[in-house]
Amino acid sequence: MKPADFDYTVPRTVPEALDVLADTGRDVRVLAGGQSLILEMHLQRIRPDLVVDINRITELDHLTTDGGQVEVGALVRHGRFESPHVVLGPLGRLFSLAVVNIAHPPIRARGTMVGSLAWGHPASEWCAIATALDAGIRLQGPDGAREVAARDWFLGPLRTARRPGELITSIRFPLLGEDTGVGFIEHRRTHFCFAQVAVAATLTVRDGVIEEARVALVNCADRPVRAHAAEQALTGAEAGSPRSGNRLPDGHPFVRAGRIAAEQDAAPLAEPYADPEYRRQAIAVLVGRTLRQASEGVAT
């Protein structure tokens, strides 16, 4: 199948792009990596009147660190984060753990982190990490610039808080301290499938006690989920020493947190190869494993 006819424009600056996006009388779509948009256009599930290709706006291709935050511009590709050294400290390690789960190298070479946030798919790795870290999505539009916290950004499957005429210019993440461990584990049917379940986690441990935990669930509801109940159960618990082998004892805080996340934080829907009961079990197991992975990155 081929896309329906559409107009196409290539602005060179953000103001030029905003002038085009201001035409709210038509269905206008922004093209950066296009890994989701182009497929939907080929299937004619999306039939835009106008495609705005922002790939010539060089100011959007930036990755900077300032004031304890990392800013990722709208044209920074997934593949940039495969090295854990591109971003300082544990945040760079978290990005590198997550990014290898995104499709395959050609997709990672073209697709963008900000594009994932714009698309808002519940199975997106970046959307869950943004939710875990309460990142800020920065936009420009007809009413000027604004920033939306990730907790307020996702409204449902493929629905976000972006207003008509707005362009996402970047996303800002807080840097993580060196005393923070990170983890990311994903479960899917095949390497190229969307995640059935994935978990992102950070742990800050001092004197063997969990001071702060952040846990986000991928594809466990109609949007990325911050596992607040599981985090609360972890805070103040003894992390214990990293363990060898595949299993933790049933009473371990990571195991309890997994059960709580599956029962209280998640709202999984049935999928062709995974009913809700199966997915809750997978959530419980992956949360425990991801927390253990994060604990191995900090001194307890």
C-alpha positions as protocol buffer text, in pm:
chain_id: "A"
residue {
  index: 1
  type: MET
  ca { x: 0 y: 0 z: 0 }
}
residue {
  index: 2
  type: LYS
  ca { x: 118 y: 354 z: -71 }
}
residue {
  index: 3
  type: PRO
  ca { x: 53 y: 674 z: 124 }
}
residue {
  index: 4
  type: ALA
  ca { x: -227 y: 905 z: 22 }
}
residue {
  index: 5
  type: ASP
  ca { x: -119 y: 1226 z: -148 }
}
residue {
  index: 6
  type: PHE
  ca { x: 28 y: 1490 z: 82 }
}
residue {
  index: 7
  type: ASP
  ca { x: 216 y: 1819 z: 67 }
}
residue {
  index: 8
  type: TYR
  ca { x: 574 y: 1832 z: 194 }
}
residue {
  index: 9
  type: THR
  ca { x: 789 y: 2116 z: 324 }
}
residue {
  index: 10
  type: VAL
  ca { x: 1141 y: 2141 z: 469 }
}
residue {
  index: 11
  type: PRO
  ca { x: 1188 y: 2440 z: 702 }
}
residue {
  index: 12
  type: ARG
  ca { x: 1541 y: 2548 z: 796 }
}
residue {
  index: 13
  type: THR
  ca { x: 1466 y: 2718 z: 1130 }
}
residue {
  index: 14
  type: VAL
  ca { x: 1229 y: 2668 z: 1421 }
}
residue {
  index: 15
  type: PRO
  ca { x: 1034 y: 2989 z: 1338 }
}
residue {
  index: 16
  type: GLU
  ca { x: 983 y: 2865 z: 982 }
}
residue {
  index: 17
  type: ALA
  ca { x: 854 y: 2534 z: 1115 }
}
residue {
  index: 18
  type: LEU
  ca { x: 618 y: 2709 z: 1356 }
}
residue {
  index: 19
  type: ASP
  ca { x: 478 y: 2922 z: 1072 }
}
residue {
  index: 20
  type: VAL
  ca { x: 385 y: 2606 z: 884 }
}
residue {
  index: 21
  type: LEU
  ca { x: 252 y: 2426 z: 1193 }
}
residue {
  index: 22
  type: ALA
  ca { x: 25 y: 2724 z: 1262 }
}
residue {
  index: 23
  type: ASP
  ca { x: -198 y: 2603 z: 977 }
}
residue {
  index: 24
  type: THR
  ca { x: -437 y: 2420 z: 1211 }
}
residue {
  index: 25
  type: GLY
  ca { x: -700 y: 2387 z: 940 }
}
residue {
  index: 26
  type: ARG
  ca { x: -512 y: 2089 z: 795 }
}
residue {
  index: 27
  type: ASP
  ca { x: -371 y: 1766 z: 936 }
}
residue {
  index: 28
  type: VAL
  ca { x: -4 y: 1860 z: 971 }
}
residue {
  index: 29
  type: ARG
  ca { x: 253 y: 1603 z: 1085 }
}
residue {
  index: 30
  type: VAL
  ca { x: 616 y: 1652 z: 1185 }
}
residue {
  index: 31
  type: LEU
  ca { x: 882 y: 1424 z: 1037 }
}
residue {
  index: 32
  type: ALA
  ca { x: 1210 y: 1368 z: 1222 }
}
residue {
  index: 33
  type: GLY
  ca { x: 1310 y: 1001 z: 1211 }
}
residue {
  index: 34
  type: GLY
  ca { x: 975 y: 896 z: 1071 }
}
residue {
  index: 35
  type: GLN
  ca { x: 1006 y: 535 z: 1184 }
}
residue {
  index: 36
  type: SER
  ca { x: 646 y: 527 z: 1310 }
}
residue {
  index: 37
  type: LEU
  ca { x: 492 y: 802 z: 1099 }
}
residue {
  index: 38
  type: ILE
  ca { x: 600 y: 665 z: 760 }
}
residue {
  index: 39
  type: LEU
  ca { x: 471 y: 316 z: 837 }
}
residue {
  index: 40
  type: GLU
  ca { x: 132 y: 452 z: 944 }
}
residue {
  index: 41
  type: MET
  ca { x: 118 y: 663 z: 628 }
}
residue {
  index: 42
  type: HIS
  ca { x: 197 y: 361 z: 408 }
}
residue {
  index: 43
  type: LEU
  ca { x: -85 y: 170 z: 576 }
}
residue {
  index: 44
  type: GLN
  ca { x: -305 y: 481 z: 534 }
}
residue {
  index: 45
  type: ARG
  ca { x: -400 y: 475 z: 899 }
}
residue {
  index: 46
  type: ILE
  ca { x: -268 y: 833 z: 897 }
}
residue {
  index: 47
  type: ARG
  ca { x: -342 y: 1054 z: 596 }
}
residue {
  index: 48
  type: PRO
  ca { x: -179 y: 1393 z: 661 }
}
residue {
  index: 49
  type: ASP
  ca { x: -242 y: 1693 z: 441 }
}
residue {
  index: 50
  type: LEU
  ca { x: 110 y: 1823 z: 506 }
}
residue {
  index: 51
  type: VAL
  ca { x: 436 y: 1668 z: 630 }
}
residue {
  index: 52
  type: VAL
  ca { x: 687 y: 1908 z: 789 }
}
residue {
  index: 53
  type: ASP
  ca { x: 1039 y: 1763 z: 766 }
}
residue {
  index: 54
  type: ILE
  ca { x: 1250 y: 1920 z: 1043 }
}
residue {
  index: 55
  type: ASN
  ca { x: 1575 y: 1740 z: 955 }
}
residue {
  index: 56
  type: ARG
  ca { x: 1736 y: 2058 z: 818 }
}
residue {
  index: 57
  type: ILE
  ca { x: 1688 y: 2253 z: 1143 }
}
residue {
  index: 58
  type: THR
  ca { x: 2044 y: 2213 z: 1272 }
}
residue {
  index: 59
  type: GLU
  ca { x: 1976 y: 2381 z: 1607 }
}
residue {
  index: 60
  type: LEU
  ca { x: 1760 y: 2082 z: 1704 }
}
residue {
  index: 61
  type: ASP
  ca { x: 2055 y: 1842 z: 1675 }
}
residue {
  index: 62
  type: HIS
  ca { x: 2218 y: 1903 z: 2012 }
}
residue {
  index: 63
  type: LEU
  ca { x: 2304 y: 1706 z: 2325 }
}
residue {
  index: 64
  type: THR
  ca { x: 2419 y: 1932 z: 2607 }
}
residue {
  index: 65
  type: THR
  ca { x: 2477 y: 1919 z: 2982 }
}
residue {
  index: 66
  type: ASP
  ca { x: 2411 y: 2225 z: 3197 }
}
residue {
  index: 67
  type: GLY
  ca { x: 2320 y: 2281 z: 3560 }
}
residue {
  index: 68
  type: GLY
  ca { x: 2284 y: 1914 z: 3648 }
}
residue {
  index: 69
  type: GLN
  ca { x: 2059 y: 1839 z: 3352 }
}
residue {
  index: 70
  type: VAL
  ca { x: 2101 y: 1683 z: 3009 }
}
residue {
  index: 71
  type: GLU
  ca { x: 1912 y: 1834 z: 2719 }
}
residue {
  index: 72
  type: VAL
  ca { x: 1841 y: 1612 z: 2418 }
}
residue {
  index: 73
  type: GLY
  ca { x: 1744 y: 1796 z: 2102 }
}
residue {
  index: 74
  type: ALA
  ca { x: 1466 y: 1680 z: 1872 }
}
residue {
  index: 75
  type: LEU
  ca { x: 1708 y: 1545 z: 1609 }
}
residue {
  index: 76
  type: VAL
  ca { x: 1936 y: 1338 z: 1832 }
}
residue {
  index: 77
  type: ARG
  ca { x: 1913 y: 979 z: 1705 }
}
residue {
  index: 78
  type: HIS
  ca { x: 1859 y: 670 z: 1918 }
}
residue {
  index: 79
  type: GLY
  ca { x: 2195 y: 526 z: 1821 }
}
residue {
  index: 80
  type: ARG
  ca { x: 2379 y: 815 z: 1983 }
}
residue {
  index: 81
  type: PHE
  ca { x: 2305 y: 663 z: 2323 }
}
residue {
  index: 82
  type: GLU
  ca { x: 2450 y: 318 z: 2259 }
}
residue {
  index: 83
  type: SER
  ca { x: 2773 y: 434 z: 2421 }
}
residue {
  index: 84
  type: PRO
  ca { x: 2728 y: 483 z: 2798 }
}
residue {
  index: 85
  type: HIS
  ca { x: 2984 y: 766 z: 2785 }
}
residue {
  index: 86
  type: VAL
  ca { x: 2781 y: 1003 z: 2568 }
}
residue {
  index: 87
  type: VAL
  ca { x: 2588 y: 1116 z: 2877 }
}
residue {
  index: 88
  type: LEU
  ca { x: 2765 y: 1151 z: 3211 }
}
residue {
  index: 89
  type: GLY
  ca { x: 2739 y: 894 z: 3488 }
}
residue {
  index: 90
  type: PRO
  ca { x: 2455 y: 653 z: 3564 }
}
residue {
  index: 91
  type: LEU
  ca { x: 2212 y: 831 z: 3330 }
}
residue {
  index: 92
  type: GLY
  ca { x: 2436 y: 743 z: 3036 }
}
residue {
  index: 93
  type: ARG
  ca { x: 2444 y: 382 z: 3153 }
}
residue {
  index: 94
  type: LEU
  ca { x: 2064 y: 373 z: 3180 }
}
residue {
  index: 95
  type: PHE
  ca { x: 2026 y: 511 z: 2828 }
}
residue {
  index: 96
  type: SER
  ca { x: 2271 y: 255 z: 2689 }
}
residue {
  index: 97
  type: LEU
  ca { x: 2088 y: -33 z: 2862 }
}
residue {
  index: 98
  type: ALA
  ca { x: 1756 y: 78 z: 2715 }
}
residue {
  index: 99
  type: VAL
  ca { x: 1849 y: 181 z: 2362 }
}
residue {
  index: 100
  type: VAL
  ca { x: 1969 y: -161 z: 2245 }
}
residue {
  index: 101
  type: ASN
  ca { x: 1610 y: -282 z: 2290 }
}
residue {
  index: 102
  type: ILE
  ca { x: 1483 y: -38 z: 2027 }
}
residue {
  index: 103
  type: ALA
  ca { x: 1428 y: -228 z: 1702 }
}
residue {
  index: 104
  type: HIS
  ca { x: 1754 y: -280 z: 1510 }
}
residue {
  index: 105
  type: PRO
  ca { x: 2054 y: -68 z: 1401 }
}
residue {
  index: 106
  type: PRO
  ca { x: 1899 y: 101 z: 1092 }
}
residue {
  index: 107
  type: ILE
  ca { x: 1602 y: 216 z: 1303 }
}
residue {
  index: 108
  type: ARG
  ca { x: 1831 y: 339 z: 1580 }
}
residue {
  index: 109
  type: ALA
  ca { x: 2040 y: 526 z: 1324 }
}
residue {
  index: 110
  type: ARG
  ca { x: 1740 y: 724 z: 1204 }
}
residue {
  index: 111
  type: GLY
  ca { x: 1476 y: 738 z: 1477 }
}
residue {
  index: 112
  type: THR
  ca { x: 1493 y: 996 z: 1758 }
}
residue {
  index: 113
  type: MET
  ca { x: 1431 y: 999 z: 2131 }
}
residue {
  index: 114
  type: VAL
  ca { x: 1211 y: 1307 z: 2105 }
}
residue {
  index: 115
  type: GLY
  ca { x: 1014 y: 1142 z: 1826 }
}
residue {
  index: 116
  type: SER
  ca { x: 931 y: 858 z: 2065 }
}
residue {
  index: 117
  type: LEU
  ca { x: 804 y: 1111 z: 2319 }
}
residue {
  index: 118
  type: ALA
  ca { x: 599 y: 1282 z: 2048 }
}
residue {
  index: 119
  type: TRP
  ca { x: 445 y: 953 z: 1934 }
}
residue {
  index: 120
  type: GLY
  ca { x: 361 y: 843 z: 2289 }
}
residue {
  index: 121
  type: HIS
  ca { x: 340 y: 467 z: 2238 }
}
residue {
  index: 122
  type: PRO
  ca { x: 289 y: 273 z: 2566 }
}
residue {
  index: 123
  type: ALA
  ca { x: 564 y: 26 z: 2463 }
}
residue {
  index: 124
  type: SER
  ca { x: 827 y: 299 z: 2414 }
}
residue {
  index: 125
  type: GLU
  ca { x: 1143 y: 258 z: 2621 }
}
residue {
  index: 126
  type: TRP
  ca { x: 1218 y: 632 z: 2619 }
}
residue {
  index: 127
  type: CYS
  ca { x: 869 y: 724 z: 2734 }
}
residue {
  index: 128
  type: ALA
  ca { x: 906 y: 503 z: 3041 }
}
residue {
  index: 129
  type: ILE
  ca { x: 1250 y: 641 z: 3127 }
}
residue {
  index: 130
  type: ALA
  ca { x: 1118 y: 997 z: 3092 }
}
residue {
  index: 131
  type: THR
  ca { x: 835 y: 905 z: 3328 }
}
residue {
  index: 132
  type: ALA
  ca { x: 1069 y: 742 z: 3580 }
}
residue {
  index: 133
  type: LEU
  ca { x: 1295 y: 1047 z: 3594 }
}
residue {
  index: 134
  type: ASP
  ca { x: 1016 y: 1305 z: 3557 }
}
residue {
  index: 135
  type: ALA
  ca { x: 1188 y: 1458 z: 3256 }
}
residue {
  index: 136
  type: GLY
  ca { x: 1070 y: 1787 z: 3107 }
}
residue {
  index: 137
  type: ILE
  ca { x: 942 y: 1807 z: 2750 }
}
residue {
  index: 138
  type: ARG
  ca { x: 1017 y: 2149 z: 2597 }
}
residue {
  index: 139
  type: LEU
  ca { x: 796 y: 2294 z: 2325 }
}
residue {
  index: 140
  type: GLN
  ca { x: 760 y: 2607 z: 2117 }
}
residue {
  index: 141
  type: GLY
  ca { x: 434 y: 2716 z: 1967 }
}
residue {
  index: 142
  type: PRO
  ca { x: 204 y: 3008 z: 1887 }
}
residue {
  index: 143
  type: ASP
  ca { x: 188 y: 3102 z: 2257 }
}
residue {
  index: 144
  type: GLY
  ca { x: 565 y: 3087 z: 2309 }
}
residue {
  index: 145
  type: ALA
  ca { x: 782 y: 2832 z: 2485 }
}
residue {
  index: 146
  type: ARG
  ca { x: 672 y: 2600 z: 2763 }
}
residue {
  index: 147
  type: GLU
  ca { x: 783 y: 2284 z: 2940 }
}
residue {
  index: 148
  type: VAL
  ca { x: 562 y: 1990 z: 3039 }
}
residue {
  index: 149
  type: ALA
  ca { x: 665 y: 1734 z: 3300 }
}
residue {
  index: 150
  type: ALA
  ca { x: 661 y: 1376 z: 3174 }
}
residue {
  index: 151
  type: ARG
  ca { x: 405 y: 1284 z: 3441 }
}
residue {
  index: 152
  type: ASP
  ca { x: 158 y: 1519 z: 3268 }
}
residue {
  index: 153
  type: TRP
  ca { x: 261 y: 1448 z: 2910 }
}
residue {
  index: 154
  type: PHE
  ca { x: 104 y: 1110 z: 2832 }
}
residue {
  index: 155
  type: LEU
  ca { x: -276 y: 1113 z: 2805 }
}
residue {
  index: 156
  type: GLY
  ca { x: -331 y: 766 z: 2660 }
}
residue {
  index: 157
  type: PRO
  ca { x: -214 y: 553 z: 2367 }
}
residue {
  index: 158
  type: LEU
  ca { x: -54 y: 787 z: 2110 }
}
residue {
  index: 159
  type: ARG
  ca { x: -205 y: 1088 z: 2292 }
}
residue {
  index: 160
  type: THR
  ca { x: 7 y: 1359 z: 2450 }
}
residue {
  index: 161
  type: ALA
  ca { x: -29 y: 1709 z: 2591 }
}
residue {
  index: 162
  type: ARG
  ca { x: 112 y: 1872 z: 2276 }
}
residue {
  index: 163
  type: ARG
  ca { x: -116 y: 2152 z: 2158 }
}
residue {
  index: 164
  type: PRO
  ca { x: -199 y: 2234 z: 1794 }
}
residue {
  index: 165
  type: GLY
  ca { x: 79 y: 2429 z: 1629 }
}
residue {
  index: 166
  type: GLU
  ca { x: 346 y: 2326 z: 1881 }
}
residue {
  index: 167
  type: LEU
  ca { x: 684 y: 2170 z: 1806 }
}
residue {
  index: 168
  type: ILE
  ca { x: 879 y: 1964 z: 2060 }
}
residue {
  index: 169
  type: THR
  ca { x: 1230 y: 2106 z: 2055 }
}
residue {
  index: 170
  type: SER
  ca { x: 1400 y: 1899 z: 2327 }
}
residue {
  index: 171
  type: ILE
  ca { x: 1366 y: 1693 z: 2642 }
}
residue {
  index: 172
  type: ARG
  ca { x: 1556 y: 1755 z: 2965 }
}
residue {
  index: 173
  type: PHE
  ca { x: 1663 y: 1482 z: 3210 }
}
residue {
  index: 174
  type: PRO
  ca { x: 1819 y: 1528 z: 3555 }
}
residue {
  index: 175
  type: LEU
  ca { x: 2167 y: 1380 z: 3585 }
}
residue {
  index: 176
  type: LEU
  ca { x: 2190 y: 1092 z: 3832 }
}
residue {
  index: 177
  type: GLY
  ca { x: 2442 y: 1089 z: 4115 }
}
residue {
  index: 178
  type: GLU
  ca { x: 2727 y: 840 z: 4114 }
}
residue {
  index: 179
  type: ASP
  ca { x: 2567 y: 670 z: 4416 }
}
residue {
  index: 180
  type: THR
  ca { x: 2268 y: 573 z: 4198 }
}
residue {
  index: 181
  type: GLY
  ca { x: 2240 y: 234 z: 4032 }
}
residue {
  index: 182
  type: VAL
  ca { x: 2036 y: 184 z: 3716 }
}
residue {
  index: 183
  type: GLY
  ca { x: 1863 y: -106 z: 3547 }
}
residue {
  index: 184
  type: PHE
  ca { x: 1659 y: -179 z: 3236 }
}
residue {
  index: 185
  type: ILE
  ca { x: 1526 y: -520 z: 3132 }
}
residue {
  index: 186
  type: GLU
  ca { x: 1280 y: -599 z: 2854 }
}
residue {
  index: 187
  type: HIS
  ca { x: 1074 y: -907 z: 2766 }
}
residue {
  index: 188
  type: ARG
  ca { x: 933 y: -961 z: 2416 }
}
residue {
  index: 189
  type: ARG
  ca { x: 843 y: -1249 z: 2186 }
}
residue {
  index: 190
  type: THR
  ca { x: 1115 y: -1181 z: 1931 }
}
residue {
  index: 191
  type: HIS
  ca { x: 1397 y: -932 z: 1905 }
}
residue {
  index: 192
  type: PHE
  ca { x: 1203 y: -708 z: 1666 }
}
residue {
  index: 193
  type: CYS
  ca { x: 868 y: -710 z: 1850 }
}
residue {
  index: 194
  type: PHE
  ca { x: 744 y: -439 z: 2081 }
}
residue {
  index: 195
  type: ALA
  ca { x: 803 y: -510 z: 2449 }
}
residue {
  index: 196
  type: GLN
  ca { x: 537 y: -719 z: 2617 }
}
residue {
  index: 197
  type: VAL
  ca { x: 679 y: -584 z: 2943 }
}
residue {
  index: 198
  type: ALA
  ca { x: 988 y: -380 z: 3028 }
}
residue {
  index: 199
  type: VAL
  ca { x: 1108 y: -211 z: 3344 }
}
residue {
  index: 200
  type: ALA
  ca { x: 1334 y: 89 z: 3405 }
}
residue {
  index: 201
  type: ALA
  ca { x: 1468 y: 144 z: 3757 }
}
residue {
  index: 202
  type: THR
  ca { x: 1707 y: 359 z: 3955 }
}
residue {
  index: 203
  type: LEU
  ca { x: 1819 y: 298 z: 4314 }
}
residue {
  index: 204
  type: THR
  ca { x: 2003 y: 526 z: 4552 }
}
residue {
  index: 205
  type: VAL
  ca { x: 2142 y: 327 z: 4846 }
}
residue {
  index: 206
  type: ARG
  ca { x: 2325 y: 463 z: 5151 }
}
residue {
  index: 207
  type: ASP
  ca { x: 2462 y: 246 z: 5431 }
}
residue {
  index: 208
  type: GLY
  ca { x: 2277 y: -51 z: 5288 }
}
residue {
  index: 209
  type: VAL
  ca { x: 1936 y: 122 z: 5297 }
}
residue {
  index: 210
  type: ILE
  ca { x: 1737 y: 227 z: 4992 }
}
residue {
  index: 211
  type: GLU
  ca { x: 1707 y: 603 z: 5010 }
}
residue {
  index: 212
  type: GLU
  ca { x: 1522 y: 651 z: 4681 }
}
residue {
  index: 213
  type: ALA
  ca { x: 1379 y: 418 z: 4418 }
}
residue {
  index: 214
  type: ARG
  ca { x: 1228 y: 505 z: 4083 }
}
residue {
  index: 215
  type: VAL
  ca { x: 1052 y: 237 z: 3882 }
}
residue {
  index: 216
  type: ALA
  ca { x: 869 y: 276 z: 3551 }
}
residue {
  index: 217
  type: LEU
  ca { x: 679 y: 10 z: 3358 }
}
residue {
  index: 218
  type: VAL
  ca { x: 670 y: -25 z: 2979 }
}
residue {
  index: 219
  type: ASN
  ca { x: 353 y: -147 z: 2804 }
}
residue {
  index: 220
  type: CYS
  ca { x: 179 y: -223 z: 3132 }
}
residue {
  index: 221
  type: ALA
  ca { x: -114 y: 17 z: 3086 }
}
residue {
  index: 222
  type: ASP
  ca { x: -243 y: 260 z: 2824 }
}
residue {
  index: 223
  type: ARG
  ca { x: 56 y: 487 z: 2892 }
}
residue {
  index: 224
  type: PRO
  ca { x: 394 y: 467 z: 3071 }
}
residue {
  index: 225
  type: VAL
  ca { x: 344 y: 386 z: 3440 }
}
residue {
  index: 226
  type: ARG
  ca { x: 543 y: 515 z: 3735 }
}
residue {
  index: 227
  type: ALA
  ca { x: 523 y: 239 z: 3996 }
}
residue {
  index: 228
  type: HIS
  ca { x: 464 y: 460 z: 4299 }
}
residue {
  index: 229
  type: ALA
  ca { x: 335 y: 183 z: 4526 }
}
residue {
  index: 230
  type: ALA
  ca { x: 641 y: -31 z: 4456 }
}
residue {
  index: 231
  type: GLU
  ca { x: 870 y: 268 z: 4512 }
}
residue {
  index: 232
  type: GLN
  ca { x: 709 y: 341 z: 4847 }
}
residue {
  index: 233
  type: ALA
  ca { x: 759 y: -20 z: 4956 }
}
residue {
  index: 234
  type: LEU
  ca { x: 1127 y: -1 z: 4865 }
}
residue {
  index: 235
  type: THR
  ca { x: 1209 y: 328 z: 5037 }
}
residue {
  index: 236
  type: GLY
  ca { x: 1378 y: 260 z: 5370 }
}
residue {
  index: 237
  type: ALA
  ca { x: 1421 y: -114 z: 5304 }
}
residue {
  index: 238
  type: GLU
  ca { x: 1757 y: -288 z: 5328 }
}
residue {
  index: 239
  type: ALA
  ca { x: 1892 y: -359 z: 4982 }
}
residue {
  index: 240
  type: GLY
  ca { x: 2131 y: -633 z: 5086 }
}
residue {
  index: 241
  type: SER
  ca { x: 2441 y: -733 z: 4894 }
}
residue {
  index: 242
  type: PRO
  ca { x: 2420 y: -815 z: 4523 }
}
residue {
  index: 243
  type: ARG
  ca { x: 2352 y: -1187 z: 4484 }
}
residue {
  index: 244
  type: SER
  ca { x: 2469 y: -1443 z: 4234 }
}
residue {
  index: 245
  type: GLY
  ca { x: 2230 y: -1691 z: 4078 }
}
residue {
  index: 246
  type: ASN
  ca { x: 1891 y: -1640 z: 3919 }
}
residue {
  index: 247
  type: ARG
  ca { x: 1658 y: -1614 z: 4216 }
}
residue {
  index: 248
  type: LEU
  ca { x: 1607 y: -1388 z: 4514 }
}
residue {
  index: 249
  type: PRO
  ca { x: 1433 y: -1519 z: 4827 }
}
residue {
  index: 250
  type: ASP
  ca { x: 1058 y: -1459 z: 4835 }
}
residue {
  index: 251
  type: GLY
  ca { x: 1087 y: -1212 z: 5122 }
}
residue {
  index: 252
  type: HIS
  ca { x: 1346 y: -991 z: 4954 }
}
residue {
  index: 253
  type: PRO
  ca { x: 1236 y: -625 z: 4910 }
}
residue {
  index: 254
  type: PHE
  ca { x: 1289 y: -648 z: 4532 }
}
residue {
  index: 255
  type: VAL
  ca { x: 1057 y: -947 z: 4508 }
}
residue {
  index: 256
  type: ARG
  ca { x: 791 y: -777 z: 4721 }
}
residue {
  index: 257
  type: ALA
  ca { x: 821 y: -462 z: 4509 }
}
residue {
  index: 258
  type: GLY
  ca { x: 767 y: -669 z: 4195 }
}
residue {
  index: 259
  type: ARG
  ca { x: 446 y: -815 z: 4331 }
}
residue {
  index: 260
  type: ILE
  ca { x: 323 y: -475 z: 4441 }
}
residue {
  index: 261
  type: ALA
  ca { x: 400 y: -322 z: 4100 }
}
residue {
  index: 262
  type: ALA
  ca { x: 212 y: -601 z: 3924 }
}
residue {
  index: 263
  type: GLU
  ca { x: -90 y: -587 z: 4152 }
}
residue {
  index: 264
  type: GLN
  ca { x: -122 y: -216 z: 4235 }
}
residue {
  index: 265
  type: ASP
  ca { x: 66 y: -6 z: 3980 }
}
residue {
  index: 266
  type: ALA
  ca { x: 10 y: -190 z: 3652 }
}
residue {
  index: 267
  type: ALA
  ca { x: -308 y: -216 z: 3448 }
}
residue {
  index: 268
  type: PRO
  ca { x: -206 y: -455 z: 3167 }
}
residue {
  index: 269
  type: LEU
  ca { x: -437 y: -519 z: 2875 }
}
residue {
  index: 270
  type: ALA
  ca { x: -475 y: -847 z: 2688 }
}
residue {
  index: 271
  type: GLU
  ca { x: -258 y: -892 z: 2380 }
}
residue {
  index: 272
  type: PRO
  ca { x: -262 y: -1172 z: 2121 }
}
residue {
  index: 273
  type: TYR
  ca { x: 29 y: -1357 z: 2286 }
}
residue {
  index: 274
  type: ALA
  ca { x: -5 y: -1237 z: 2646 }
}
residue {
  index: 275
  type: ASP
  ca { x: -319 y: -1219 z: 2858 }
}
residue {
  index: 276
  type: PRO
  ca { x: -328 y: -987 z: 3163 }
}
residue {
  index: 277
  type: GLU
  ca { x: -248 y: -1269 z: 3409 }
}
residue {
  index: 278
  type: TYR
  ca { x: 64 y: -1366 z: 3216 }
}
residue {
  index: 279
  type: ARG
  ca { x: 173 y: -1005 z: 3191 }
}
residue {
  index: 280
  type: ARG
  ca { x: 127 y: -942 z: 3564 }
}
residue {
  index: 281
  type: GLN
  ca { x: 352 y: -1239 z: 3634 }
}
residue {
  index: 282
  type: ALA
  ca { x: 608 y: -1102 z: 3389 }
}
residue {
  index: 283
  type: ILE
  ca { x: 590 y: -759 z: 3554 }
}
residue {
  index: 284
  type: ALA
  ca { x: 655 y: -905 z: 3899 }
}
residue {
  index: 285
  type: VAL
  ca { x: 957 y: -1102 z: 3777 }
}
residue {
  index: 286
  type: LEU
  ca { x: 1107 y: -821 z: 3568 }
}
residue {
  index: 287
  type: VAL
  ca { x: 1071 y: -558 z: 3840 }
}
residue {
  index: 288
  type: GLY
  ca { x: 1265 y: -780 z: 4080 }
}
residue {
  index: 289
  type: ARG
  ca { x: 1536 y: -854 z: 3824 }
}
residue {
  index: 290
  type: THR
  ca { x: 1571 y: -491 z: 3717 }
}
residue {
  index: 291
  type: LEU
  ca { x: 1602 y: -373 z: 4077 }
}
residue {
  index: 292
  type: ARG
  ca { x: 1872 y: -631 z: 4138 }
}
residue {
  index: 293
  type: GLN
  ca { x: 2052 y: -510 z: 3825 }
}
residue {
  index: 294
  type: ALA
  ca { x: 2031 y: -154 z: 3957 }
}
residue {
  index: 295
  type: SER
  ca { x: 2158 y: -262 z: 4302 }
}
residue {
  index: 296
  type: GLU
  ca { x: 2470 y: -411 z: 4145 }
}
residue {
  index: 297
  type: GLY
  ca { x: 2571 y: -63 z: 4033 }
}
residue {
  index: 298
  type: VAL
  ca { x: 2587 y: 90 z: 4381 }
}
residue {
  index: 299
  type: ALA
  ca { x: 2785 y: 19 z: 4694 }
}
residue {
  index: 300
  type: THR
  ca { x: 2560 y: -112 z: 4972 }
}
